[in-house]
């Protein structure tokens, strides 16, 4: 019997279709350079969705205010570039550091309470930050956004071009590295502990898992990821605005993740691509009413069941 | 007096004005096979919840290995070897039995915070998990999601989780509730095979099981201990027969 104890998943090794996904993303840089700014945005929002997946999909923490960390990362990166040092990697590190700190500080607010409590608390935190950024316009630029941000060249030699090609490579690389890290984490004992907490917190505590400490850790980690995504946006657009903290950011990323499938890291990427494609498709077709169609897709998806749709898609795409 | 592992000192619990546990003073010796019986609503599960920290007592004290654990949260009690099963099965529904048990072992070995190597790459843990699951006749469903397992299998997995934690004190809250006869024998055999040093508190309705397994019995009625003693004495006790065995005819 013990002989059958082969690892149930390949674990650390990447499967063929995963390699294809990443090579495909890279290939877009050569195939459609004109669309680099769009791909750049998708890579950034995918990272944001992966961040939400860590808390929502793997740990069962619902959030309607994840933009709090995204926006913090964006403003910190923009302010740092403007006032201190234009180097993008240093700016990214600083933005991640500050968002991580904010995640750690606010994690205590999501430890207790029902899903509704968590939704409202996360929403509240994002609203507070939004209005703070609005109020202190001498620092943030307020409703006009933070102007005059200039991001320096990568490694001191690769300047960000107007066509967004350097930007896309930069964002894709950061996404790739952080994605691989997340992938290790969710398959490691820590990640399984999170799933256990998501499935049954009482039972998790009964086998000795310190539920609050683990949730604090993952919430902080997710804040770091969201902060990185926000920083990438600010650096590759040389701009930070209230939009980065806006409610629609939190709602869109949730929508994209649910679209792609939570509790599965690629769900964030798939969902972001799908959301962006639908957005462009529907808004080209009916510029004023595109949200109607997004809404319809969402309702249908939830009623049919995301699992069934995802299973179908996975069967078609992955052919396992 | 023999070596006391788990003790309560005049434990009280009120829900609003309603007493659920009243002045319970209990001592479990190391290696005890102790049963807790009582009619429905006697407060047996409440007592287990107090012992494991899922409820905090209104007053009183709980000692584990001579240390006051009354204020400790559930996970710290579990880490000290105080492990329970649940009357209503509590599993991780999206995990497979192999993942579940490997996780329990990882937490037991304090490797649960590792971030880099996959859970399932820890050969020693995976092999131990597979061995335990095979012993509990779950070897053929190692990779099925727990949610898809039939009821009897879920009960076995519930027991397996507790055993994988290598308890010093094991609290079994009606482990055989609703389990088919064939599987209940597997569970009983497994429990009988536990190391002698493990202290077991069994809550069970089936008197055959209680008398087969336990050497000492406490009887709980309306949240208070009615009587405690060796199994054969309790079996003959007229008070117990009136309160408990009389009632069991209806259930």
Interface residues (C-beta under 8 A of the other chain):
Chain A: X1 X2 X4 X5 X7 X8 X9 X11 X12 X184 X185 X187 X188 X189 X190 X191 X192 X193 X195 X196 X198 X199 X200 X202 X203 X204 X205 X206 X207 X208 X209 X210 X211 X263
Chain B: X52 X54 X73 X74 X75 X76 X78 X79 X83 X84 X86 X90 X91 X92 X93 X94 X95 X96 X98 X99 X100 X102 X103 X104 X106 X107 X108 X111 X112 X113 X114 X115 X116 X117 X118 X119 X120 X121 X122 X126 X127 X129 X130 X131 X133 X134 X139 X142 X143 X161 X165
